[in-house]
Amino acid sequence: MFGQGKVQRDFTYVDDIVEGVVRLTLGSAAPGAPLHELFNIGNHTPIDVLEFVRVLSSLLGREPQIDLLPMQPGDVMSTCADVTRLRERVGFEPSTSLRDGLSRFVDWYLPWSVQRR
């Protein structure tokens, strides 16, 4: 795990992304707005990658095997979405917590992965 597990990322649950896209698609464009705009749809709450692994491993009931490594050249310590424009345009910002999102993912993934074997 690069950055000694202290690297922070802005993990966003897929349903929050879908909700943002749907609201932007169905919402009316602001008067005079360009036909194409970019919006950041992210959870805007950076979390240590090591914490992500700890939560996921606890939900799976498995102990992770982690090699802590230094930062990779060119990588950044933290990323975080700025959802100001999204919130202003459609009154929405992703809010699913890491634990809730990973729990829902595990609940979906485990039965699906068993069916694929």
C-alpha positions as CSV (number, residue, x, y, z in Angstrom):
1,M,0.0,0.0,0.0
2,F,1.7,3.2,-1.2
3,G,2.0,6.2,1.0
4,Q,2.3,4.0,4.1
5,G,-1.6,3.7,4.1
6,K,-1.9,7.4,4.9
7,V,-2.9,8.5,1.3
8,Q,-6.4,9.8,1.3
9,R,-9.0,9.3,-1.4
10,D,-12.5,10.5,-1.8
11,F,-14.5,7.2,-2.1
12,T,-17.9,7.6,-3.6
13,Y,-20.7,5.0,-3.5
14,V,-22.0,4.2,-7.0
15,D,-25.6,5.0,-6.1
16,D,-24.6,8.5,-5.1
17,I,-22.9,9.0,-8.5
18,V,-26.0,7.7,-10.3
19,E,-28.3,10.0,-8.3
20,G,-26.1,13.0,-9.2
21,V,-26.1,12.1,-12.9
22,V,-29.9,11.5,-12.9
23,R,-30.5,14.8,-11.2
24,L,-28.3,16.6,-13.6
25,T,-29.9,14.9,-16.6
26,L,-33.5,15.5,-15.5
27,G,-32.9,19.0,-14.1
28,S,-33.3,22.0,-16.2
29,A,-30.2,23.9,-17.3
30,A,-29.6,27.3,-15.7
31,P,-30.6,30.2,-18.0
32,G,-27.6,31.0,-20.3
33,A,-25.7,27.8,-19.1
34,P,-23.5,26.2,-21.7
35,L,-24.8,23.0,-23.4
36,H,-22.0,21.0,-21.8
37,E,-20.7,21.4,-18.3
38,L,-18.5,19.4,-16.0
39,F,-19.6,18.5,-12.5
40,N,-17.6,16.8,-9.7
41,I,-19.7,14.0,-8.2
42,G,-17.7,12.8,-5.2
43,N,-18.2,12.2,-1.5
44,H,-16.0,15.2,-0.6
45,T,-14.8,13.4,2.5
46,P,-11.2,12.1,2.1
47,I,-10.5,8.9,3.9
48,D,-7.2,7.1,4.5
49,V,-6.8,4.2,2.1
50,L,-5.7,2.1,5.1
51,E,-9.1,2.9,6.8
52,F,-10.9,1.8,3.6
53,V,-9.0,-1.6,3.8
54,R,-9.8,-2.0,7.5
55,V,-13.5,-1.3,7.0
56,L,-13.7,-3.7,4.0
57,S,-11.8,-6.4,5.7
58,S,-14.0,-6.2,8.8
59,L,-17.1,-6.5,6.6
60,L,-15.6,-9.5,4.8
61,G,-14.4,-11.1,8.0
62,R,-10.9,-11.4,6.6
63,E,-7.5,-10.1,7.7
64,P,-5.7,-8.2,5.0
65,Q,-2.1,-8.8,4.1
66,I,-0.6,-5.3,3.7
67,D,2.8,-4.2,2.6
68,L,3.3,-0.5,3.5
69,L,5.3,1.2,0.8
70,P,6.5,4.8,0.3
71,M,4.7,7.2,-2.0
72,Q,4.9,6.6,-5.7
73,P,6.5,9.4,-7.7
74,G,3.9,11.8,-9.0
75,D,1.1,10.6,-6.7
76,V,-0.7,13.0,-4.3
77,M,-1.4,12.6,-0.6
78,S,-5.1,13.5,-0.8
79,T,-7.9,13.9,-3.3
80,C,-11.2,15.5,-2.6
81,A,-14.2,16.4,-4.8
82,D,-15.5,19.9,-4.8
83,V,-19.3,19.5,-5.1
84,T,-20.2,23.1,-4.8
85,R,-21.5,23.4,-8.4
86,L,-23.4,20.1,-8.1
87,R,-25.1,21.3,-4.8
88,E,-25.9,24.7,-6.3
89,R,-27.3,23.3,-9.5
90,V,-29.4,20.3,-8.3
91,G,-29.4,20.5,-4.5
92,F,-27.6,17.2,-4.1
93,E,-24.2,16.0,-2.8
94,P,-23.1,12.4,-2.2
95,S,-23.5,11.5,1.4
96,T,-23.2,7.7,1.7
97,S,-20.6,6.9,4.4
98,L,-17.7,4.6,3.7
99,R,-19.0,1.9,6.0
100,D,-22.6,2.1,4.5
101,G,-21.4,2.0,0.9
102,L,-18.9,-0.8,1.5
103,S,-21.5,-2.8,3.4
104,R,-24.0,-2.4,0.6
105,F,-21.3,-3.4,-1.9
106,V,-20.4,-6.5,0.1
107,D,-24.0,-7.5,0.4
108,W,-24.3,-7.3,-3.4
109,Y,-21.0,-8.7,-4.3
110,L,-20.7,-11.9,-2.2
111,P,-23.9,-13.6,-3.5
112,W,-23.0,-12.5,-7.1
113,S,-19.4,-13.8,-6.8
114,V,-20.7,-17.2,-5.5
115,Q,-23.0,-17.5,-8.5
116,R,-20.1,-16.8,-10.9
117,R,-18.0,-19.8,-9.6
